[in-house]
Amino acid sequence: MRYPLLILFCLLSAALTGANLYNIPSPVTQPDGSVLQLLASGDEYANRLHDAQGYTIIQSPTDGYYYFAELRDGEPAPSIHRADSSDPRALGLKPGIRISKAAYDARVRFMNSHRRAGNRGPNTGTVNNLVVYIRFSDQTEFDEPRSAYDAKFNAVGDNVHSLRNYFHKASYNQLNYVSHHYPTCEPQLNLSYQDSHPRAYYMPYNSITNPLGYRDWQRTEREHTLLANAINAIAPQVPADLVIDADGDGYVDNVCFIIRGPHTAWAELLWAHRWALYTVDAFINNKLVWDFTFQPEDHNDVRTICHEMFHSVGAPDLYHYEYDGLTPAGCWDIMESGYGHMGMYMKYRYGGWIDDIPEIPYTGASFTLNPVTSPTNNCFYMTFPGGNESLVFEYRKQDSDIFEEELPGSGLLIYRINATMHGNADGPPDAVYIFRPNGSNTSNGQIAEAAFCAEEQRTEFNPFTNPRAVYSNGATIPVNIKEIGYAGDTISFRVEPAGYNMPPAIQSLTPASGSFVPNEAFAVVANVIPAVGSLDRVDFFVDGILQGQSFGPLYTMMIDGASLSLGTHEISVTAWQQNGMQSTKSNQIEIIDPENLNWFDWMTDTPDWEAYGRGAIPIQVAMEIDLGDQLYRVEALRFQITPDPWGTPETPGLVTGTINRFANGAITDQVLLDLGYIYNPQYEPDFTVAIEDTTSISGQIAVVLNLFEYQNMIFDTKAICGHTWITEPNRPWTDALGRGILGAADIRLLLQAPVLATDDPSAPPAGLNLAVSPNPFSSGTEISYELKDSAPFTLSIYNLKGQKVRSLLQAEGRAGSHSTRWDGRDDSGRQVSSGIYLCRISSAGQSFTRRMILLK
């Protein structure tokens, strides 16, 4: 892989980079002793305190209280509005206030001003990583035993998540991180260096709340003195024969300080960061400690450790520092949101674990790749004249090792390398961009579907396919990739000259896979672009049987859905160019009877459940689905949530919900149906709530659930990705894969076409009332009714055709409240089928009806 972009990268030195963190729970104490449950977001250069709605909060240097921020001379400053007694929205304050770009850049220069030349640690061989534990004078010892920390760093084996095992596999056994913990102690214990100062000494000065704290000019001195003292305390315990300078440059290779207690915010000392110990000399066995990572106790997990240690060999971040909802590498690279391997280009350029990336030619030839977990034949690249951008090809195979098992699928990844960028922090444009359907510099597209393979009918890549082969500036890349094969032990593909034997590109086919289609006439629409010349025709098939042809340019065919059986069917099209080249695409759809009750969801028959939450951060989760032109009434909602183990919500089991319009690939603010407050205090896994609102909906919709704090959404990790969305306060909606979450959220809608029946959604008349609980029900339900006056009455059950199913009561009623039970049987004692039933009470010329849902 010898081409100009390497020259440029060699001129760029890696900054001391730390992970970008969002919405980390950060409680603060007011001078009166009250506690504010705040959040912190940012990186080591700029982070801020804010509330759940994103309003920035700053401590006043005058009275020590925390106030909402306002901009003053372009920088955040405390306003006059206390954070514990003001509504920032009513006051017209702006959320998301951050330090200026000039201030941010100044902090970056300061933190990086003492980088030493060639600042990257060893990338091969055994590298001994020193882990030093520190607590302050007013703190007790660490709660977790040393064995728990050692497992995160040193555990080995095919099915083990640890720093050491990750780099064993990622480097093809060339890099062996061995971590040594100090002060030394028995595995069942933990022992740390105890500083002579309390924790407050290492927090910012405030004349009211922390007069012991540091002022701006004291931070560096206090931090460096703390770390130097810790090094001096543990240095005698480090064996003289332990190699701590593997590259022989006179510096200790890696030192990681783990600090007792949680982080603080506003880029202060007690926040995870990477820096250099440049103001004091601290030696271990005559080797100088310089570069280090600093991790508060709550900023420590295996994925974060692996991410940070790849930084130590010079690798940049692949996420956008300004969170914009775009994920250039997403779940496919650990330097963004992935849990698996880094991409092959990152392994080559920064890891140095492969000697070269072979270049492939433009001319007709076929190629085969092993998965990235294989040390050989694992990637190719293509360059193009007159530009700084290239394409890299690699094969990602789900379950090829324990780290790759978190991938959303298997197949050929094609990604673009932009030699003018170093990492993706300031993108777009991006240094590494993975092509995915519907993706661009402004639209995230479906990152979960990035892998090309025959199983997914994604076997071509050129300027006419979706995704299109384009440079960062949108110009066409002259590439023609064909015949991408099945994702087996290997994957193959063919390269042809641009424009040669290029088939038509089927951009989309509707109804989409997974769609629920009513058993009536429906349109199949193919969006097709000819690659060469013009199209001849498009053939339309249902279950492999030709239904007809369209000669365009609107390639549409009406299908008689009434002639199809209920259940799964395959629709497919074959597009023919006039030169004889053709492409085929098919989708699996579900034919339903909309007059029946139908569950709409993305769950599999054998789900693999996994919980996702953000602790104290109130998240929203949405399921998107296309209902087409058919009108539906929402009969019930089912979803699965669990309590978060790290805290207790103010109201356990409380969720609010809406059904919003989904348009142009995004969740809009248009509310079609307000589902209101929903309670599931016992967190029942099959919790279902009946929906009384009779509003009908159709088209593309999104079911939006607000989970509040300390509640987790349950996902089926085996389900189709790309239909679940997540957001947090003051953040854009993002495909769940942007957060590294596989599958689909367990959110389901029970829908039925509106039925003209005797169901009366209005308020009960003055003399009657009726309630049903539980509703929905499976075996029986309690029916409560109220009569204002003593009079004859009837209580009956009807189906939606208006037929009486059961006469429950026919008697002289007494005024007051009463109840009876329906066991789900008709007047003949037969169990009725699942569905919607109407319970009607009639008396003195008045009647009132409640809808009931029987589920089995």
Buried (B, 14 or more C-beta within 10 A) or exposed (E): BEBEBEEEBEEEBBBBBBBBBBBBBBEBEBBEEEEBEBBBBBBBBBBBBBBBBBBBBBBBEEBBBBBBBBBEEEEBBBBEBBBEEBEBEEEEBEBBBBBBEEBBEEBBEEBBEBBEEEBBBBBBEEBBBBBBBBBBEEBEEBEEBBEEBBBBBBBEEEEBBBBBBBBBBBBBEBBBBBBBBBBEBEEEEBBBBBBEBEBBBBBBBBEBBBEBBBEEEBBBEBBBBBBBBBBBBBBEEBEEEEBBBBBEBEBBBBBBBBBBBBBBBBBBBBBBBBBBBBEBEBEBBEBBBBBBBBBBBBBBEBBBBBBBBBBBBBBBBBBBBEBBBBBBBBBBBBBBBBBBBBBBBBBBBBBBBBEEBEEBEBEEEEBEBBBBBBEEBBBBBBBBEEBBBBBBBBBBBBEBBBBBBBBBBBBBBBBBBBBEBBBBBEBBBBBBBBBBBBBBBEEBBBBBBBBBBBBBBBBBBBBBBBBBBBBBEEEEBBBBBBEBBBBEEBBBBBBBBBEBBBBBBBBBBBBEBBBBBBBBEBEBBBBBBBBBEEBBBBBBBBEEEEBEBBEBEEBEBEBEBEEBEEEEBEBBBBBBBEBEBBBBBBBBBBBBBBEBBBBBBBBBEEBEBBBBBBBBBBBBBBBBBBBBEBBBBBBBBBBBBBBBEEBEBEEBBBBBBBBBBBEEEBBBEEEBBEBEEBEBEEBEEEBBBBBEBBEBBEBBBBBBBBBBBBBBBBBBBBBBBBBBBBBBBBBBBBBBBBBBBBBBBBBBBBBBBBEEBEBBEEEBBEBBBBBBEBBBBBEEBBBBBBBBEEBEBBBBBBBBEEEEBBEBBEEEBEEEEBEEEBEBBBEEEEEBEBBBBBBBBBBBEBBBBBBBBBBE
